């Protein structure tokens, strides 16, 4: 969740959009900041150059720990998508 006075970077905003489009808990009408808790940790992993398999394991753990769900269909595809997005965004 974003705290008053903190600035969201373009990178964080783009990742928020990707997460909201994926919507791992599958509930409609979520607040736009529902997945903000994962933005900074996920960006940290991407910045350290982790691969899709590492991102996949991180997302599975995050979904289980934070939401109490045992995985989400499409997690592998999302891990590939977010890694591809990050590579494109840093190649500019």
C-alpha positions as CSV (number, residue, x, y, z in Angstrom):
1,X,0.0,0.0,0.0
2,X,1.3,3.4,-0.9
3,X,2.0,5.8,2.0
4,X,1.2,9.5,1.9
5,X,4.1,11.4,0.6
6,X,5.7,8.6,-1.3
7,X,6.1,8.9,-5.0
8,X,5.4,6.1,-7.4
9,X,7.9,5.7,-10.2
10,X,6.9,5.0,-13.8
11,X,8.4,1.5,-13.4
12,X,6.2,0.9,-10.3
13,X,3.1,2.2,-12.1
14,X,3.7,-0.1,-15.0
15,X,4.3,-3.1,-12.8
16,X,1.1,-2.2,-10.9
17,X,-0.8,-2.3,-14.1
18,X,0.6,-5.7,-15.1
19,X,-0.2,-7.1,-11.6
20,X,-3.8,-5.7,-11.7
21,X,-4.3,-7.1,-15.2
22,X,-3.1,-10.5,-14.0
23,X,-5.2,-10.3,-10.8
24,X,-3.9,-13.4,-9.1
25,X,-6.7,-13.5,-6.5
26,X,-9.3,-13.2,-9.2
27,X,-11.6,-10.8,-7.5
28,X,-13.3,-8.1,-9.5
29,X,-13.5,-4.5,-8.4
30,X,-10.3,-4.5,-6.5
31,X,-8.7,-1.3,-5.3
32,X,-5.9,-0.2,-7.6
33,X,-3.3,-0.7,-4.9
34,X,-4.3,-4.2,-4.0
35,X,-1.0,-5.7,-5.1
36,X,1.3,-2.8,-4.2
37,X,2.8,-5.0,-1.4
38,X,4.6,-7.0,-4.0
39,X,5.8,-4.2,-6.3
40,X,9.0,-3.3,-4.5
41,X,10.1,-6.9,-3.6
42,X,9.4,-8.0,-7.2
43,X,11.3,-5.1,-8.7
44,X,14.2,-5.9,-6.4
45,X,14.3,-9.4,-7.7
46,X,14.1,-8.2,-11.3
47,X,16.9,-5.7,-10.7
48,X,19.2,-8.4,-9.4
49,X,18.7,-10.2,-12.7
50,X,16.7,-13.1,-11.6
51,X,15.3,-15.4,-14.2
52,X,11.7,-16.5,-15.0
53,X,11.9,-19.6,-12.8
54,X,13.1,-17.6,-9.8
55,X,10.3,-15.0,-10.4
56,X,7.8,-17.9,-10.7
57,X,8.9,-19.4,-7.3
58,X,8.7,-15.9,-5.7
59,X,5.2,-15.3,-7.0
60,X,4.0,-18.7,-5.8
61,X,5.4,-18.0,-2.4
62,X,3.9,-14.5,-2.3
63,X,0.5,-15.7,-3.4
64,X,0.5,-18.4,-0.7
65,X,2.0,-16.4,2.1
66,X,0.1,-13.1,1.5
67,X,-3.3,-14.4,0.3
68,X,-3.3,-18.0,1.5
69,X,-3.8,-19.4,-1.9
70,X,-2.0,-22.4,-3.3
71,X,-1.0,-21.0,-6.7
72,X,-2.8,-19.4,-9.5
73,X,-3.3,-20.5,-13.0
74,X,-1.2,-18.4,-15.3
75,X,1.6,-17.7,-12.9
76,X,4.2,-19.2,-15.2
77,X,2.9,-17.1,-18.0
78,X,2.9,-14.0,-15.8
79,X,6.5,-14.6,-14.7
80,X,7.6,-14.8,-18.3
81,X,5.6,-11.6,-19.1
82,X,7.0,-9.6,-16.3
83,X,10.5,-10.7,-17.0
84,X,10.1,-9.8,-20.7
85,X,8.6,-6.4,-19.7
86,X,11.5,-5.7,-17.4
87,X,14.1,-6.5,-20.0
88,X,12.3,-4.3,-22.5
89,X,12.0,-1.4,-20.0
90,X,15.7,-1.5,-19.1
91,X,16.9,-1.8,-22.6
92,X,15.6,1.7,-23.5
